[in-house]
Amino acid sequence: MDRLAADGMVLNRHYDTTPICTASRANIVTGLYEYRTGTNFEHGQMSPLIFSKSCPVLMRKAGYFTGFFGKDLALG
């Protein structure tokens, strides 16, 4: 992580926009507000189009190894 930060940038502030767990995870990986991702208890899963533009997907396309752990992100 230190090498990655030294070669790139460090994002040391993040303000979550919602207390709902799935919606906040969607916010973290996309940088979008809950109403933009459509991911919450009422609306369900994140669309494949939104997910395709998320940080983990873009990092994988750039050659990084990525993965998910913990709770489900409710991907569609």
LUMLUM-944748 format. One record per residue: x, y, z of N, C-alpha, C in turn. Coordinates in Angstrom, 3 decimals, always signed. Layout:
N
R        n.X        n.Y        n.Z       ca.X       ca.Y       ca.Z        c.X        c.Y        c.Z
R          X          Y          Z          X          Y          Z          X          Y          Z
...
//
This chain:
76
R        n.X        n.Y        n.Z       ca.X       ca.Y       ca.Z        c.X        c.Y        c.Z
R     +0.826     -1.185     +0.000     +0.000     +0.000     +0.000     +0.874     +1.253     +0.000
R     +1.964     +1.214     +0.755     +2.843     +2.385     +0.787     +3.458     +2.645     -0.582
R     +3.857     +1.578     -1.266     +4.432     +1.747     -2.599     +3.391     +2.262     -3.586
R     +2.190     +1.716     -3.507     +1.106     +2.170     -4.362     +0.829     +3.654     -4.118
R     +0.812     +4.063     -2.869     +0.581     +5.471     -2.534     +1.730     +6.344     -3.019
R     +2.957     +5.865     -2.897     +4.117     +6.643     -3.334     +4.130     +6.824     -4.846
R     +3.660     +5.820     -5.579     +3.646     +5.878     -7.041     +2.378     +6.506     -7.602
R     +1.383     +6.709     -6.761     +0.099     +7.225     -7.243     -0.362     +8.392     -6.413
R     -1.540     +8.245     -5.848     -2.069     +9.292     -4.985     -2.771     +8.669     -3.793
R     -2.837     +9.428     -2.733     -3.495     +8.978     -1.514     -4.801     +9.752     -1.371
R     -5.882     +9.024     -1.246     -7.184     +9.632     -1.006     -7.494     +9.409     +0.466
R     -7.258    +10.413     +1.275     -7.372    +10.217     +2.713     -8.636    +10.803     +3.331
R     -9.585    +11.206     +2.503    -10.866    +11.692     +3.012    -12.000    +11.130     +2.173
R    -12.968    +10.595     +2.852    -14.168    +10.116     +2.166    -15.348    +10.397     +3.066
R    -16.361    +10.997     +2.521    -17.566    +11.296     +3.267    -18.699    +10.476     +2.693
R    -19.210     +9.574     +3.489    -20.277     +8.700     +3.037    -21.597     +9.460     +3.041
R    -22.403     +9.193     +2.056    -23.648     +9.947     +1.880    -24.871     +9.272     +2.456
R    -24.718     +8.058     +2.962    -25.888     +7.327     +3.465    -25.482     +6.340     +4.549
R    -26.318     +6.135     +5.563    -26.006     +5.163     +6.598    -26.376     +3.724     +6.219
R    -26.980     +3.513     +5.078    -27.406     +2.178     +4.650    -26.195     +1.436     +4.088
R    -25.918     +0.240     +4.578    -24.672     -0.457     +4.257    -24.463     -0.690     +2.760
R    -25.423     -1.267     +2.066    -25.240     -1.555     +0.648    -25.102     -0.271     -0.162
R    -25.909     +0.703     +0.149    -25.836     +1.980     -0.565    -24.510     +2.681     -0.306
R    -23.984     +2.576     +0.909    -22.709     +3.227     +1.196    -21.560     +2.518     +0.479
R    -21.618     +1.205     +0.364    -20.591     +0.484     -0.399    -20.634     +0.892     -1.872
R    -21.827     +1.022     -2.407    -21.962     +1.466     -3.800    -21.395     +2.868     -3.962
R    -21.621     +3.732     -2.984    -21.074     +5.086     -3.008    -19.551     +5.054     -3.016
R    -18.965     +4.188     -2.194    -17.505     +4.116     -2.079    -16.869     +3.654     -3.387
R    -17.397     +2.622     -4.026    -16.759     +2.082     -5.229    -17.073     +2.861     -6.499
R    -18.143     +3.669     -6.478    -18.492     +4.432     -7.687    -18.233     +5.923     -7.567
R    -18.250     +6.441     -6.333    -18.130     +7.885     -6.151    -19.427     +8.615     -6.440
R    -20.518     +7.865     -6.592    -21.816     +8.449     -6.917    -22.733     +8.453     -5.698
R    -23.639     +9.409     -5.655    -24.657     +9.434     -4.614    -25.587     +8.233     -4.763
R    -26.257     +7.884     -3.665    -27.155     +6.728     -3.652    -28.199     +6.800     -4.757
R    -28.799     +7.953     -4.966    -29.846     +8.052     -5.985    -29.295     +7.859     -7.391
R    -27.985     +8.058     -7.575    -27.374     +7.848     -8.895    -27.036     +6.376     -9.144
R    -26.669     +5.641     -8.087    -26.345     +4.223     -8.281    -27.598     +3.368     -8.319
R    -28.669     +3.825     -7.651    -29.893     +3.034     -7.596    -29.766     +1.812     -6.712
R    -28.723     +1.765     -5.895    -28.454     +0.593     -5.066    -28.856     +0.888     -3.629
R    -29.962     +0.301     -3.211    -30.414     +0.427     -1.823    -31.490     -0.626     -1.568
R    -32.041     -0.632     -0.379    -33.044     -1.638     -0.031    -34.304     -1.513     -0.881
R    -34.660     -0.315     -1.245    -35.890     -0.090     -1.994    -35.750     -0.414     -3.481
R    -34.617     -0.062     -4.068    -34.447     -0.222     -5.513    -33.640     -1.444     -5.912
R    -32.924     -2.040     -4.972    -32.235     -3.292     -5.269    -30.815     -3.129     -5.762
R    -30.470     -3.924     -6.754    -29.086     -4.095     -7.176    -28.585     -2.973     -8.083
R    -27.251     -2.850     -8.108    -26.579     -1.904     -8.985    -26.636     -2.424    -10.418
R    -26.878     -1.546    -11.352    -26.948     -1.976    -12.751    -25.548     -2.316    -13.260
R    -25.448     -3.230    -14.198    -24.150     -3.568    -14.779    -23.453     -2.352    -15.406
R    -24.206     -1.430    -15.963    -23.607     -0.234    -16.560    -22.907     +0.620    -15.501
R    -23.566     +0.856    -14.370    -22.958     +1.629    -13.287    -21.728     +0.898    -12.758
R    -21.854     -0.420    -12.522    -20.727     -1.192    -12.006    -19.544     -1.176    -12.965
R    -19.799     -1.192    -14.258    -18.710     -1.211    -15.233    -17.845     +0.038    -15.180
R    -18.351     +1.100    -14.543    -17.596     +2.349    -14.410    -17.068     +2.560    -12.991
R    -17.144     +1.524    -12.162    -16.713     +1.640    -10.766    -15.193     +1.558    -10.650
R    -14.695     +2.044     -9.527    -13.250     +2.055     -9.286    -12.600     +0.677     -9.398
R    -13.155     -0.381     -8.770    -12.507     -1.691     -8.893    -12.435     -2.199    -10.335
R    -13.457     -1.953    -11.115    -13.449     -2.408    -12.512    -12.416     -1.621    -13.316
R    -12.369     -0.323    -13.127    -11.389     +0.499    -13.842     -9.961     +0.146    -13.432
R     -9.757     -0.166    -12.156     -8.420     -0.576    -11.708     -8.028     -1.921    -12.315
R     -8.984     -2.851    -12.399     -8.690     -4.149    -13.010     -8.323     -3.981    -14.483
R     -9.042     -3.114    -15.184     -8.731     -2.847    -16.595     -7.351     -2.222    -16.761
R     -6.885     -1.521    -15.719     -5.559     -0.898    -15.759     -4.454     -1.866    -15.341
R     -4.828     -3.126    -15.033     -3.830     -4.130    -14.732     -3.687     -4.511    -13.275
R     -4.469     -3.912    -12.381     -4.411     -4.264    -10.961     -5.262     -5.495    -10.695
R     -4.880     -6.277     -9.681     -5.683     -7.397     -9.219     -6.681     -6.843     -8.216
R     -7.947     -7.071     -8.433     -8.980     -6.555     -7.535     -9.884     -7.693     -7.078
R    -10.588     -7.463     -5.998    -11.527     -8.453     -5.492    -12.440     -7.828     -4.455
R    -13.499     -8.507     -4.133    -14.436     -8.047     -3.123    -14.411     -9.007     -1.947
R    -14.616     -8.473     -0.780    -14.714     -9.305     +0.408    -15.724     -8.670     +1.355
R    -16.196     -9.441     +2.281    -17.185     -8.924     +3.224    -18.581     -9.104     +2.677
R    -19.426     -8.132     +2.944    -20.816     -8.216     +2.514    -20.956     -8.067     +1.012
R    -22.045     -8.583     +0.488    -22.360     -8.505     -0.928    -22.663     -7.064     -1.319
R    -22.170     -6.642     -2.478    -22.428     -5.300     -2.988    -23.741     -5.254     -3.763
R    -24.423     -6.348     -3.871    -25.723     -6.417     -4.564    -25.583     -5.975     -6.009
R    -24.754     -6.689     -6.748    -24.545     -6.374     -8.167    -25.586     -7.081     -9.009
R    -26.047     -6.375    -10.026    -27.079     -6.937    -10.894    -26.519     -7.712    -12.039
//
